[in-house]
Amino acid sequence: MKRFVIVPLSILLCLILAACSSSGANDSSAPDADIRVETPYTDIVVPEIYKDAVENEVVSEDPYTLLFKTKDDGTELYSVVFGDSGDFLLGTLDDGTSVYINVYDLDSSSGDYDSNAMYQEGLYGVLENLCQNSSFKINNALNTDEMLTFGIKTDVVTLKYPRKWKNKVKVDVDGDTVRFSCSETELFDFCFFEVENGTLIGTYKNNPIYIVNYEVENDEYLQMVEDLNVIIKNLMKDENFVVYVQ
């Protein structure tokens, strides 16, 4: 049985960027529950959930690189780099030092995959707290969604889906249809043509985009389906995408 429901878009990243761009940023201390990691440049503040699960290690002094990894098996989550270069430029400090972040792929076959993905998402907290530091200036060109998404190329547009599902969700691009599934279970389709039993969400360069959702009950599968909103959110940032309004 098919259903056609679009769940509300997440506003977390919008709130983070709004905080970063707002005037009058200050050096007020992070909540006591958070964990403060000292570096020669500025403190890095990470979520409380890291306390007994995630540790950090200086893996390079030049450039100064702080690696965050799980305590139990050393799974690498991400690293913060001061100076030099990295996957994503977060911003710069008053002394001109660039702050980068590198995000690592997780092993989807690990029994700790879900918890590791949750810990990896803590990098948003790192960015949010950096934004509260008046000596830090965010990179205005930064697309925070890209830090935890991967690209799916199609003939119409590149779709961006959460990186945490990269090795779990099977993505088949077949002409003007993109099918998402997991363990033979159909999750949802993106179609660049009119679909009678689909939901029109908008157009991209005059190409219609329809979504077909399938009935799923597994909690993890439901999360995979809900995360199609990450794709929609990124489409909405593209000036070539026009939202369908009934």
C-alpha positions as CSV (number, residue, x, y, z in Angstrom):
1,M,0.0,0.0,0.0
2,K,1.3,3.4,-0.9
3,R,0.9,6.6,1.1
4,F,1.8,10.2,0.2
5,V,2.8,12.1,3.2
6,I,5.5,14.8,3.5
7,V,6.6,15.3,7.1
8,P,7.6,18.8,8.3
9,L,11.0,20.1,7.4
10,S,13.7,20.1,10.1
11,I,14.6,23.6,11.3
12,L,17.7,22.7,13.3
13,L,20.2,23.9,10.8
14,C,18.3,27.0,10.0
15,L,18.4,27.9,13.7
16,I,22.1,27.3,13.8
17,L,22.8,29.5,10.9
18,A,20.5,32.2,12.2
19,A,22.4,32.2,15.4
20,C,25.7,32.5,13.5
21,S,24.6,35.4,11.4
22,S,22.9,37.4,14.1
23,S,24.6,40.5,15.3
24,G,26.0,40.9,18.8
25,A,27.5,37.4,19.2
26,N,29.1,37.1,22.6
27,D,31.5,35.0,24.5
28,S,29.0,33.7,27.0
29,S,29.9,30.4,28.4
30,A,28.3,27.2,27.0
31,P,25.8,25.4,29.2
32,D,27.5,23.7,32.2
33,A,26.3,20.3,30.9
34,D,28.4,20.7,27.7
35,I,32.0,19.6,27.6
36,R,34.7,22.2,26.9
37,V,37.9,21.1,25.1
38,E,40.8,23.5,25.2
39,T,43.0,24.1,22.2
40,P,45.8,26.7,21.5
41,Y,43.3,28.6,19.4
42,T,39.9,28.5,21.0
43,D,37.8,26.2,23.1
44,I,35.7,23.5,21.3
45,V,32.5,22.8,23.1
46,V,30.9,19.4,22.5
47,P,27.6,17.9,23.7
48,E,27.1,16.3,27.1
49,I,26.4,12.9,25.5
50,Y,30.1,12.7,24.6
51,K,31.0,12.4,28.3
52,D,31.3,8.6,28.5
53,A,31.2,7.7,24.9
54,V,33.4,10.0,22.8
55,E,37.0,11.1,23.3
56,N,39.3,13.5,21.6
57,E,42.9,13.3,20.5
58,V,45.4,15.7,19.0
59,V,46.6,13.8,16.0
60,S,48.7,16.6,14.5
61,E,50.3,19.8,15.8
62,D,50.9,21.3,12.4
63,P,48.2,21.9,11.4
64,Y,46.6,21.5,14.8
65,T,44.1,18.7,14.3
66,L,41.7,17.5,17.0
67,L,40.1,14.1,16.3
68,F,36.9,13.0,17.9
69,K,36.4,9.2,18.1
70,T,34.3,6.7,20.1
71,K,35.9,5.4,23.3
72,D,34.9,1.8,22.9
73,D,36.4,1.0,19.5
74,G,38.0,4.1,18.3
75,T,35.6,4.8,15.5
76,E,36.6,8.1,13.9
77,L,33.7,10.6,13.7
78,Y,35.2,13.9,12.6
79,S,38.2,16.1,13.2
80,V,38.5,19.9,13.6
81,V,41.5,21.4,11.9
82,F,43.0,24.9,12.6
83,G,44.8,26.3,9.6
84,D,45.8,24.4,6.4
85,S,42.7,22.8,4.8
86,G,39.9,20.3,5.3
87,D,36.6,19.0,3.9
88,F,34.6,22.0,5.0
89,L,35.6,25.5,5.9
90,L,33.6,26.5,9.0
91,G,35.0,30.0,9.3
92,T,38.0,32.0,10.6
93,L,39.2,33.3,14.0
94,D,40.2,36.9,14.6
95,D,43.9,36.1,14.2
96,G,43.2,34.8,10.6
97,T,43.3,31.1,11.5
98,S,40.9,29.1,9.3
99,V,38.8,26.4,11.0
100,Y,38.0,23.3,9.0
101,I,36.1,20.1,9.8
102,N,36.7,16.7,8.3
103,V,33.8,14.2,8.4
104,Y,34.4,10.4,8.2
105,D,32.3,7.7,6.7
106,L,30.8,5.3,9.3
107,D,30.7,1.5,8.9
108,S,27.0,0.6,8.5
109,S,27.7,-3.0,9.4
110,S,28.8,-2.1,12.9
111,G,26.4,-2.9,15.7
112,D,27.1,0.6,17.0
113,Y,26.3,2.3,13.7
114,D,23.1,4.2,15.0
115,S,24.8,5.5,18.1
116,N,27.9,6.5,16.1
117,A,25.8,8.4,13.7
118,M,24.2,10.2,16.6
119,Y,27.6,11.1,18.0
120,Q,28.7,12.3,14.6
121,E,25.8,14.7,14.4
122,G,27.3,16.4,17.5
123,L,29.4,18.3,15.1
124,Y,26.4,20.6,14.6
125,G,26.8,21.5,18.3
126,V,30.4,22.3,17.8
127,L,29.5,24.7,15.1
128,E,26.7,26.2,17.1
129,N,29.0,26.9,20.0
130,L,31.7,28.4,17.8
131,C,29.1,30.8,16.6
132,Q,28.7,32.1,20.2
133,N,32.4,33.0,20.2
134,S,32.8,36.7,19.1
135,S,36.3,35.8,17.8
136,F,34.9,33.4,15.3
137,K,33.4,34.5,12.0
138,I,31.4,31.9,10.1
139,N,32.0,31.1,6.4
140,N,28.9,32.6,4.9
141,A,29.2,30.2,1.9
142,L,29.0,27.1,4.2
143,N,26.2,24.7,3.5
144,T,25.9,22.8,6.7
145,D,23.8,20.1,5.2
146,E,26.7,19.1,3.0
147,M,28.7,18.1,6.0
148,L,26.5,15.1,6.6
149,T,25.0,14.4,3.2
150,F,26.1,12.7,0.0
151,G,25.2,13.6,-3.5
152,I,23.0,11.5,-5.8
153,K,23.6,12.6,-9.4
154,T,20.6,12.5,-11.8
155,D,20.1,14.0,-15.3
156,V,18.0,16.7,-13.7
157,V,19.6,17.7,-10.4
158,T,21.9,16.3,-7.7
159,L,19.9,15.1,-4.7
160,K,21.5,15.3,-1.2
161,Y,20.6,12.6,1.3
162,P,22.0,12.0,4.8
163,R,25.5,10.5,4.9
164,K,24.5,8.2,7.7
165,W,22.3,6.2,5.3
166,K,24.9,6.0,2.5
167,N,25.9,2.4,3.2
168,K,22.4,1.3,4.4
169,V,20.0,2.7,1.8
170,K,20.2,1.4,-1.7
171,V,19.8,4.2,-4.3
172,D,19.0,3.2,-7.9
173,V,19.1,6.0,-10.5
174,D,17.2,4.8,-13.6
175,G,16.7,7.5,-16.1
176,D,14.1,9.9,-14.6
177,T,13.4,7.8,-11.5
178,V,15.4,7.5,-8.3
179,R,14.5,4.6,-6.1
180,F,15.4,4.4,-2.4
181,S,15.2,1.0,-0.7
182,C,16.7,-1.0,2.2
183,S,17.0,-4.8,2.3
184,E,14.5,-5.2,-0.5
185,T,12.0,-2.9,1.2
186,E,10.9,0.0,-0.9
187,L,11.1,3.3,0.9
188,F,10.3,6.1,-1.5
189,D,10.9,7.2,-5.1
190,F,11.8,10.6,-6.7
191,C,10.3,10.9,-10.2
192,F,11.0,13.6,-12.7
193,F,7.8,13.1,-14.6
194,E,4.1,13.1,-13.7
195,V,3.1,10.2,-11.5
196,E,-0.6,9.6,-11.0
197,N,-0.2,8.1,-7.5
198,G,2.6,10.5,-6.4
199,T,2.9,13.8,-4.7
200,L,4.1,16.8,-6.7
201,I,6.5,18.9,-4.6
202,G,7.7,21.3,-7.3
203,T,9.7,21.7,-10.5
204,Y,13.4,22.0,-11.3
205,K,14.2,23.9,-14.5
206,N,10.6,23.1,-15.6
207,N,11.0,19.4,-14.8
208,P,8.3,18.2,-12.4
209,I,9.4,16.4,-9.2
210,Y,7.1,13.8,-7.7
211,I,7.5,11.7,-4.6
212,V,6.1,8.3,-4.2
213,N,6.1,7.0,-0.6
214,Y,5.6,3.3,0.5
215,E,4.1,2.0,3.6
216,V,6.8,1.0,6.1
217,E,6.6,0.0,9.8
218,N,10.2,-0.6,10.9
219,D,11.3,2.4,13.0
220,E,14.6,2.7,11.2
221,Y,12.9,2.6,7.8
222,L,10.5,5.3,9.0
223,Q,13.5,7.5,9.8
224,M,15.0,6.8,6.4
225,V,11.7,8.0,4.8
226,E,11.4,11.0,7.0
227,D,14.9,12.0,6.0
228,L,13.7,12.6,2.4
229,N,13.0,16.0,3.8
230,V,16.8,16.6,3.8
231,I,16.6,16.2,0.0
232,I,13.7,18.6,-0.2
233,K,15.3,21.2,2.1
234,N,18.4,21.3,-0.1
235,L,16.3,21.6,-3.2
236,M,14.6,24.6,-1.7
237,K,18.0,26.3,-1.4
238,D,18.4,26.1,-5.2
239,E,17.0,29.1,-7.1
240,N,16.1,26.7,-10.0
241,F,13.7,24.8,-7.8
242,V,10.1,26.1,-7.6
243,V,7.9,24.8,-4.8
244,Y,4.5,23.5,-5.8
245,V,1.7,25.4,-4.0
246,Q,-1.8,24.0,-4.2
